[in-house]
Amino acid sequence: MSEAFICGAVRSAGGRKNGRLSKVHPIDLGAIVVDALVERVGIAPEAVDDLIFGCVSQVGAQSSNVARNVCLSSVLGESVPGTSVDRQCGSGQQAMHFAAQAVMSGTQDVVVAGGVESMSQVPIGASIVDGYKADHGVPYGERLGERYPGIQFSQFVGAEMLAKKYDLSSEELVQFAFASHMKAKQAVEEGRFDSEIVPIEVELEDGSRVMHTQDEGIRMDSTLDAMRGLQPLQEGGKMTAATASQICDGASAVLIANADAVKKYGLTPLAKITALSVVGTDPVIMLEGPIKATEKVLERAGLTMADIDLFEVNEAFGSVPLSWAKALGADLDKLNVNGGAQALGHPLGGTGAKLMTTLVHELHRTGKRYGLLAICEGGGTANGTIVERV
């Protein structure tokens, strides 16, 4: 079985809800990022066998096979088929896994994987809004309710359950959120994201046009006291708006190729995909999956936590990476070193490839060897990926 290499990785800068990217159609947003990826890698579009794109809310502007429409709107064109993936918040990561599995098997040689989500245009939960429920039902039946009493599709409950189970204090959570913003601020000031962000021209309210090149969600002037003053999202709870990920518009893409394609097309690998995992866990607490996904992917790679130089664990809520770190004894200094979704945003289906893009570029910036990505997902699933810098 052939090896799988990441030969390019790019992303848009995140856009806040109703912010700079809110008027860019998600198909166009995905196509812009894909075009930039193909140009940077220097590969002919016809050499790409498939495009696999993650997207969670596949309705409205994101319906009718996002991936195929991105192909038709990009340099890839009609010869690249395109298929869309929904593994909830890990959709972009699962897209990379499918791409890696395809090129490792030899059934395909070059695949672009990534994801897109315009949460301004297609709000989270758009597919199960009250009007839709009234006409078409809810996405769970009698059997599921009987098997898992208390199951729900709001992750806020799971986030609170994690905080309680792992004895996370409100102060611990808010300090982690504040650190996320400060790390992201430092990353911007030092230009750490410059090599991974695709500039996108956008129109402002006054009609002027500018290049969107910086993540909008970072609160550069944030203070601990301001964060401490926010009220819990649930009565008696610990989670606040500050300790949850930000609604975000964004897209990301990576090019994955096997060894034969690397040689044939003269590609320059950035990282080798060392091991993959996907697990199912309790769908009620829902967000604990990254722990088991990490354990499984480390076992597959024959590595330990100490072997990993950088971790990206999605900050869907602060309680997710903090509970993960407590359970596995992770070094917090290696975790989300350039900030996480509490500061940078979480564009749902685009997050997996977004975090991988940041991880690969940071491995190169620092000269480190191994990176691990894990994301919690709705329904209690989670993916884990280990890459090695080339």
Backbone torsions as a table, in degrees:
resi	resn	phi	psi	omega
1	MET	NA	133.4	-176.5
2	SER	-73.6	162.0	174.9
3	GLU	-86.0	159.0	178.2
4	ALA	-115.9	131.7	-177.6
5	PHE	-121.9	140.1	170.4
6	ILE	-88.1	117.1	-175.2
7	CYS	-109.4	3.5	176.6
8	GLY	-176.0	146.4	-179.0
9	ALA	-155.3	122.1	-178.6
10	VAL	-140.0	163.7	177.1
11	ARG	-153.2	161.8	169.0
12	SER	-81.6	157.6	165.8
13	ALA	-70.8	142.8	-178.3
14	GLY	-66.6	144.1	175.7
15	GLY	-111.4	135.3	178.5
16	ARG	-69.0	163.0	176.3
17	LYS	-55.1	125.8	-177.9
18	ASN	59.5	27.0	-179.5
19	GLY	-97.4	-146.8	-169.4
20	ARG	-63.7	-30.3	-178.1
21	LEU	-96.9	1.6	-170.0
22	SER	-66.1	-23.7	-179.7
23	LYS	-96.8	-2.4	177.9
24	VAL	-84.3	122.2	-179.5
25	HIS	-59.7	138.1	-177.7
26	PRO	-58.3	-32.4	177.6
27	ILE	-66.3	-42.6	178.0
28	ASP	-66.7	-38.7	178.8
29	LEU	-61.3	-46.1	177.2
30	GLY	-62.9	-40.2	-177.6
31	ALA	-67.0	-38.5	178.9
32	ILE	-60.6	-43.7	-179.0
33	VAL	-68.3	-41.6	178.4
34	VAL	-63.9	-42.9	177.8
35	ASP	-57.4	-44.8	-179.5
36	ALA	-64.3	-38.7	179.4
37	LEU	-63.0	-49.3	-178.2
38	VAL	-61.6	-40.5	179.8
39	GLU	-66.1	-44.0	-178.2
40	ARG	-66.5	-39.8	179.6
41	VAL	-70.4	-33.3	179.3
42	GLY	80.5	36.0	-179.9
43	ILE	-110.3	146.7	176.9
44	ALA	-69.7	134.6	-179.0
45	PRO	-53.7	-35.7	-177.6
46	GLU	-70.1	-10.6	176.9
47	ALA	-81.4	-12.2	-179.5
48	VAL	-81.9	125.4	-176.8
49	ASP	-82.4	-29.9	-176.5
50	ASP	-164.1	160.1	171.6
51	LEU	-122.7	123.1	178.2
52	ILE	-117.2	117.2	-173.9
53	PHE	-123.6	134.5	175.1
54	GLY	-86.7	143.5	174.3
55	CYS	-160.8	132.1	-174.6
56	VAL	-90.0	-52.4	-177.3
57	SER	-92.1	83.5	-174.9
58	GLN	-89.4	64.2	176.1
59	VAL	-136.9	164.4	175.9
60	GLY	57.1	-124.0	-177.6
61	ALA	-65.1	-13.9	-178.7
62	GLN	-114.0	21.6	-179.6
63	SER	-95.0	-179.2	173.0
64	SER	60.3	43.2	175.0
65	ASN	66.7	81.0	179.2
66	VAL	-48.4	-47.2	-174.3
67	ALA	-60.8	-45.3	179.4
68	ARG	-62.7	-40.2	-179.4
69	ASN	-70.4	-30.6	173.5
70	VAL	-66.0	-43.4	176.6
71	CYS	-55.0	-49.7	-175.4
72	LEU	-67.9	-19.2	-179.2
73	SER	-98.9	-2.3	-175.2
74	SER	-118.8	-178.0	178.2
75	VAL	-66.4	-15.7	-179.2
76	LEU	-65.1	-40.7	174.3
77	GLY	72.0	-166.4	-168.5
78	GLU	-75.3	-16.7	-177.6
79	SER	-76.2	-17.1	178.6
80	VAL	-96.8	120.6	-170.0
81	PRO	-67.6	-60.2	178.7
82	GLY	86.3	129.7	175.5
83	THR	-144.2	148.9	-174.0
84	SER	-105.1	147.4	-174.8
85	VAL	-124.3	138.4	172.0
86	ASP	-125.9	97.2	169.1
87	ARG	-115.5	40.9	-177.9
88	GLN	52.1	-135.1	-173.2
89	CYS	-64.1	-15.6	177.8
90	GLY	-97.7	17.5	-174.8
91	SER	-59.1	-43.8	178.9
92	GLY	-66.8	-33.9	177.0
93	GLN	-70.5	-41.4	177.7
94	GLN	-64.9	-35.4	176.3
95	ALA	-58.9	-41.5	177.1
96	MET	-65.4	-38.0	178.7
97	HIS	-63.8	-46.0	178.4
98	PHE	-61.0	-40.0	178.9
99	ALA	-63.9	-45.2	179.5
100	ALA	-62.1	-43.4	180.0
101	GLN	-63.7	-36.0	179.8
102	ALA	-66.1	-46.2	-177.2
103	VAL	-76.4	-29.4	176.6
104	MET	-67.4	-35.6	-179.6
105	SER	-73.9	-21.9	-177.3
106	GLY	87.0	-0.2	176.7
107	THR	-72.9	-22.6	171.6
108	GLN	-140.4	161.3	-176.6
109	ASP	-115.3	-35.7	-178.9
110	VAL	-135.1	122.8	179.6
111	VAL	-134.0	135.4	171.9
112	VAL	-94.9	129.5	179.3
113	ALA	-127.0	151.4	179.2
114	GLY	172.8	-145.3	-179.8
115	GLY	-179.4	167.8	-179.5
116	VAL	-150.2	148.9	173.5
117	GLU	-155.5	122.4	170.4
118	SER	-104.5	93.0	-176.2
119	MET	-76.1	-12.1	172.8
120	SER	-75.8	-42.6	-178.1
121	GLN	-83.7	-35.3	-179.9
122	VAL	-125.6	90.9	-173.7
123	PRO	-61.3	152.0	177.4
124	ILE	-56.3	134.3	-178.6
125	GLY	81.0	11.3	-177.2
126	ALA	-59.9	-27.7	-178.1
127	SER	-79.5	-10.8	179.7
128	ILE	-131.4	35.0	176.8
129	VAL	-67.2	164.4	-173.0
130	ASP	-55.4	-42.2	-179.4
131	GLY	-62.4	-38.1	179.8
132	TYR	-69.5	-41.2	178.9
133	LYS	-57.8	-42.4	-176.2
134	ALA	-62.0	-34.5	-176.2
135	ASP	-93.2	-31.7	-169.1
136	HIS	-128.9	3.8	177.4
137	GLY	86.7	179.2	-179.1
138	VAL	-109.9	158.6	-173.2
139	PRO	-82.1	38.8	172.2
140	TYR	-156.4	148.9	-175.9
141	GLY	-115.2	-168.6	-175.9
142	GLU	-63.8	-40.1	-177.7
143	ARG	-62.0	-44.2	-178.1
144	LEU	-64.4	-42.6	179.2
145	GLY	-64.0	-35.6	178.7
146	GLU	-72.1	-39.0	-177.9
147	ARG	-72.6	-37.5	-177.6
148	TYR	-126.2	77.0	177.7
149	PRO	-56.8	133.9	179.7
150	GLY	92.1	-1.7	179.9
151	ILE	-63.9	141.7	179.7
152	GLN	-150.0	170.8	-175.9
153	PHE	-111.3	10.2	171.8
154	SER	-94.7	126.6	-177.9
155	GLN	-81.2	-10.3	179.4
156	PHE	-60.2	-38.2	179.1
157	VAL	-64.1	-45.0	178.2
158	GLY	-61.5	-38.3	179.1
159	ALA	-62.8	-40.4	177.5
160	GLU	-67.9	-38.9	179.0
161	MET	-62.9	-39.8	176.9
162	LEU	-63.1	-45.1	-179.0
163	ALA	-59.6	-38.9	179.9
164	LYS	-72.6	-46.0	-176.2
165	LYS	-61.6	-38.5	-176.7
166	TYR	-101.3	15.0	173.1
167	ASP	52.5	51.1	177.5
168	LEU	-92.0	127.5	-179.4
169	SER	-84.1	159.5	176.3
170	SER	-59.4	-38.1	-179.7
171	GLU	-67.3	-40.8	178.3
172	GLU	-61.6	-41.1	-179.1
173	LEU	-67.8	-43.6	-176.7
174	VAL	-71.2	-34.2	177.9
175	GLN	-67.4	-36.3	177.9
176	PHE	-66.8	-40.3	177.9
177	ALA	-64.8	-43.6	178.4
178	PHE	-61.0	-43.2	179.0
179	ALA	-61.7	-34.1	178.9
180	SER	-61.0	-45.1	178.6
181	HIS	-66.1	-41.6	-177.9
182	MET	-68.4	-36.9	177.1
183	LYS	-67.9	-40.0	178.2
184	ALA	-65.9	-40.8	177.2
185	LYS	-59.1	-46.1	179.2
186	GLN	-62.6	-40.5	-179.7
187	ALA	-61.6	-41.3	178.5
188	VAL	-66.5	-46.7	-177.4
189	GLU	-63.4	-30.3	179.9
190	GLU	-93.6	1.4	178.0
191	GLY	71.5	24.0	-176.6
192	ARG	-66.1	-28.4	-177.8
193	PHE	-89.7	-6.7	-171.6
194	ASP	-57.7	-39.1	-174.9
195	SER	-76.6	-14.6	-176.1
196	GLU	-106.1	-18.3	-174.9
197	ILE	-89.0	133.4	175.1
198	VAL	-91.7	116.6	177.2
199	PRO	-63.5	135.7	-179.0
200	ILE	-127.5	126.3	179.2
201	GLU	-75.8	129.4	-179.2
202	VAL	-132.8	157.5	177.8
203	GLU	-101.4	128.8	179.2
204	LEU	-86.5	173.1	-177.0
205	GLU	-59.9	-32.2	-178.5
206	ASP	-83.7	4.7	178.2
207	GLY	91.1	-9.9	178.6
208	SER	-74.8	158.3	-178.6
209	ARG	-118.2	133.5	-179.0
210	VAL	-136.5	167.1	175.9
211	MET	-93.4	125.7	178.0
212	HIS	-87.2	111.6	-174.0
213	THR	-131.4	0.2	-176.4
214	GLN	-133.5	136.7	178.2
215	ASP	-57.4	124.5	-173.7
216	GLU	-76.1	-21.5	-170.1
217	GLY	-78.0	-15.4	-174.5
218	ILE	-67.0	126.4	176.2
219	ARG	-93.1	92.1	-174.3
220	MET	-61.5	-31.9	-176.5
221	ASP	-105.6	20.6	-178.1
222	SER	-64.0	150.0	176.4
223	THR	-129.1	154.5	177.0
224	LEU	-61.7	-40.7	-178.6
225	ASP	-61.6	-40.3	178.8
226	ALA	-63.9	-41.1	179.4
227	MET	-68.9	-37.8	179.3
228	ARG	-63.6	-25.8	-175.8
229	GLY	-81.1	-7.2	-179.2
230	LEU	-75.9	143.4	-178.3
231	GLN	-82.4	147.9	178.0
232	PRO	-59.6	148.8	179.1
233	LEU	-70.5	-26.4	176.6
234	GLN	-126.3	144.5	-178.4
235	GLU	-57.7	126.0	-180.0
236	GLY	79.3	3.9	-177.4
237	GLY	-90.2	179.1	-179.5
238	LYS	-109.5	-22.5	-175.2
239	MET	-80.6	134.5	177.0
240	THR	-125.3	177.7	177.1
241	ALA	-59.8	-30.2	-178.9
242	ALA	-72.1	-28.3	-176.1
243	THR	-101.6	17.6	174.6
244	ALA	-119.1	158.2	178.3
245	SER	-68.3	155.6	-179.5
246	GLN	-90.1	141.0	170.3
247	ILE	-58.8	136.0	-168.7
248	CYS	-151.2	142.4	169.8
249	ASP	-101.6	134.1	-179.8
250	GLY	-179.0	164.0	177.6
251	ALA	-144.5	156.3	-179.0
252	SER	-153.4	157.0	-179.7
253	ALA	-156.2	143.4	174.8
254	VAL	-129.7	150.2	176.2
255	LEU	-106.9	124.9	-176.6
256	ILE	-117.8	129.1	-176.7
257	ALA	-139.0	155.0	175.4
258	ASN	-89.1	175.9	-174.3
259	ALA	-62.0	-37.8	179.4
260	ASP	-62.3	-43.1	-179.2
261	ALA	-69.4	-37.0	177.0
262	VAL	-57.0	-45.0	-179.5
263	LYS	-71.2	-44.6	-175.5
264	LYS	-62.4	-42.5	-174.2
265	TYR	-101.5	4.6	178.8
266	GLY	63.5	39.5	-177.5
267	LEU	-80.3	157.1	177.8
268	THR	-113.7	104.2	-179.7
269	PRO	-65.4	141.5	173.0
270	LEU	-97.3	-34.5	-178.0
271	ALA	-156.7	152.6	174.0
272	LYS	-102.8	135.0	176.6
273	ILE	-79.4	113.2	-172.3
274	THR	-86.4	-42.1	-177.4
275	ALA	-159.3	152.7	-179.1
276	LEU	-130.6	148.3	172.4
277	SER	-148.9	153.8	169.6
278	VAL	-146.4	136.3	-174.6
279	VAL	-134.9	159.9	170.6
280	GLY	-115.3	137.2	179.4
281	THR	-135.6	-177.2	-177.7
282	ASP	-50.4	118.9	-177.9
283	PRO	-78.8	-6.9	178.8
284	VAL	-81.9	-55.6	174.3
285	ILE	-70.7	-29.5	163.8
286	MET	68.7	-40.7	-166.7
287	LEU	-103.2	12.6	-176.0
288	GLU	-89.8	-5.3	-173.8
289	GLY	-57.3	-35.4	-179.1
290	PRO	-55.8	-26.1	179.0
291	ILE	-65.2	-52.1	-178.7
292	LYS	-70.2	-35.5	178.2
293	ALA	-63.7	-37.2	177.9
294	THR	-68.4	-45.4	178.6
295	GLU	-58.9	-42.2	-176.9
296	LYS	-69.9	-42.2	-177.5
297	VAL	-71.8	-32.6	174.9
298	LEU	-65.0	-42.4	178.5
299	GLU	-62.6	-42.5	179.4
300	ARG	-63.7	-34.9	-178.2
301	ALA	-84.4	-13.3	-175.6
302	GLY	70.1	33.0	-178.0
303	LEU	-121.3	168.3	175.8
304	THR	-119.4	170.8	177.3
305	MET	-57.3	-36.2	-178.1
306	ALA	-67.4	-23.1	-179.7
307	ASP	-76.3	-20.6	-174.8
308	ILE	-84.7	130.7	-176.7
309	ASP	-89.0	-34.4	-178.1
310	LEU	-139.4	137.2	176.8
311	PHE	-116.8	137.6	167.0
312	GLU	-120.4	108.4	176.9
313	VAL	-119.6	117.6	-169.7
314	ASN	-58.9	131.5	179.4
315	GLU	-87.5	57.3	174.0
316	ALA	-54.5	-42.7	168.2
317	PHE	-142.6	151.4	-179.8
318	GLY	-58.9	-28.1	-178.0
319	SER	-68.8	-19.4	-178.6
320	VAL	-71.1	-60.3	179.7
321	PRO	-67.5	-29.0	179.3
322	LEU	-70.8	-40.7	177.0
323	SER	-68.1	-39.1	176.4
324	TRP	-58.5	-46.1	-178.5
325	ALA	-64.4	-40.6	179.4
326	LYS	-66.5	-42.2	-177.2
327	ALA	-66.9	-34.5	-173.0
328	LEU	-107.1	-1.7	179.9
329	GLY	67.1	37.4	-176.7
330	ALA	-74.0	149.3	174.4
331	ASP	-80.9	113.6	-176.6
332	LEU	-64.2	-21.3	178.7
333	ASP	-70.4	-16.2	178.0
334	LYS	-97.9	-2.0	-170.1
335	LEU	-98.7	124.3	174.7
336	ASN	44.8	57.7	-169.5
337	VAL	-68.3	-18.5	177.5
338	ASN	-109.4	24.2	-177.0
339	GLY	88.4	166.2	-178.3
340	GLY	-132.5	-163.1	-172.3
341	ALA	-64.9	-20.7	176.3
342	GLN	-64.5	-27.0	178.6
343	ALA	-106.2	-39.8	-170.8
344	LEU	-95.6	-14.6	-179.5
345	GLY	95.5	160.2	-175.9
346	HIS	-132.3	87.6	-179.3
347	PRO	-78.9	48.8	174.3
348	LEU	37.3	-100.6	-175.3
349	GLY	-63.4	-17.4	179.3
350	GLY	-94.5	-6.0	-171.3
351	THR	-68.5	-39.2	-176.7
352	GLY	-57.3	-51.6	179.7
353	ALA	-71.7	-29.2	175.7
354	LYS	-61.4	-49.2	-179.3
355	LEU	-68.1	-36.2	176.8
356	MET	-65.3	-39.1	177.0
357	THR	-58.4	-49.0	179.0
358	THR	-63.2	-40.6	-178.6
359	LEU	-63.4	-47.0	-178.3
360	VAL	-64.9	-43.7	179.6
361	HIS	-65.8	-35.7	179.4
362	GLU	-71.6	-35.1	174.4
363	LEU	-59.3	-40.4	179.1
364	HIS	-72.7	-38.4	-179.1
365	ARG	-63.0	-38.5	-175.2
366	THR	-97.0	-10.3	-178.5
367	GLY	73.5	20.2	-179.4
368	LYS	-85.4	169.3	-169.6
369	ARG	-100.6	-60.3	-172.4
370	TYR	-108.1	139.7	173.6
371	GLY	-129.5	147.2	-179.5
372	LEU	-128.2	132.4	178.0
373	LEU	-117.8	132.9	175.6
374	ALA	-142.8	139.5	-177.7
375	ILE	-135.7	133.7	173.0
376	CYS	-79.1	153.3	-173.7
377	GLU	-142.3	147.4	176.1
378	GLY	-54.6	141.8	-178.9
379	GLY	89.4	-2.8	175.8
380	GLY	87.8	19.8	175.6
381	THR	-101.3	169.1	178.5
382	ALA	-163.0	146.3	175.8
383	ASN	-111.2	150.5	173.7
384	GLY	-132.9	137.8	-179.7
385	THR	-137.3	132.3	172.6
386	ILE	-114.4	131.3	176.2
387	VAL	-123.4	153.6	176.8
388	GLU	-120.1	127.4	179.4
389	ARG	-60.5	137.0	175.9
390	VAL	-105.7	NA	NA
